[in-house]
Amino acid sequence: MIRFALALFLLVVPGVAHATDAGWALLRDGGHVVLLRHAMVTGTTDPANFDIDSCATQMNLSARGKQQASKIGALFAARAAPIERVLSSRYCRCLDTARIAFEADPELFAPLDLLKGDETQKAAQTAAILKEIRAYSGSDNLVMVTHLEDIVALTGISPREGEAVVVEPQGDGLRVLGRVTF
């Protein structure tokens, strides 16, 4: 059993490393849109008294998450074209990821908040995100810090905490060009 697990690990790790290298190659060229899942958090769900305007009522970055956000920023600075804009969900874990990683206050973009339960609201949020992505034409990179559910809805991909998904518009949706794990 241990040999099987080790063999599986050795098969998966090179694939992740290759995907990450391909993602960095895209980001080095600039002009791309990055959906970044917030860094690691404490807990698994927001408290019942959740308030979007109070970080004390939300899941927040863990100590490891803050370190991860710092690493994300250092690697973007070293390996990618400049970041033209950073848009963020209004949730504190996303805002803190953006602030720590990119050392600037991001632009608040409410459609990047956790997707609403109502299908009409979900559709409106994803449409607003897609509109923003389609409108982007900069030569540097655009980073959108958001949540797992949003990225899954937009791409079908389930990224890890702190993972970046490089996308471009395609038809009515998005095409995934690459991924970067931290």
TABELZI-V920110 format. One record per helix or strand of 3 or more residues. SS is the DSSP state (~ for helix, > for strand). FROM is the first residue (numbers start at 1). LEN is the number of residues. If there is no record, write none. Layout:
# TABELZI-V920110
ss	from	len
SS	FROM	LEN
SS	FROM	LEN
This chain:
# TABELZI-V920110
ss	from	len
~	2	28
>	33	5
~	55	3
~	63	17
>	83	6
~	92	11
~	110	3
~	119	17
>	141	6
~	148	8
>	164	7
>	173	8
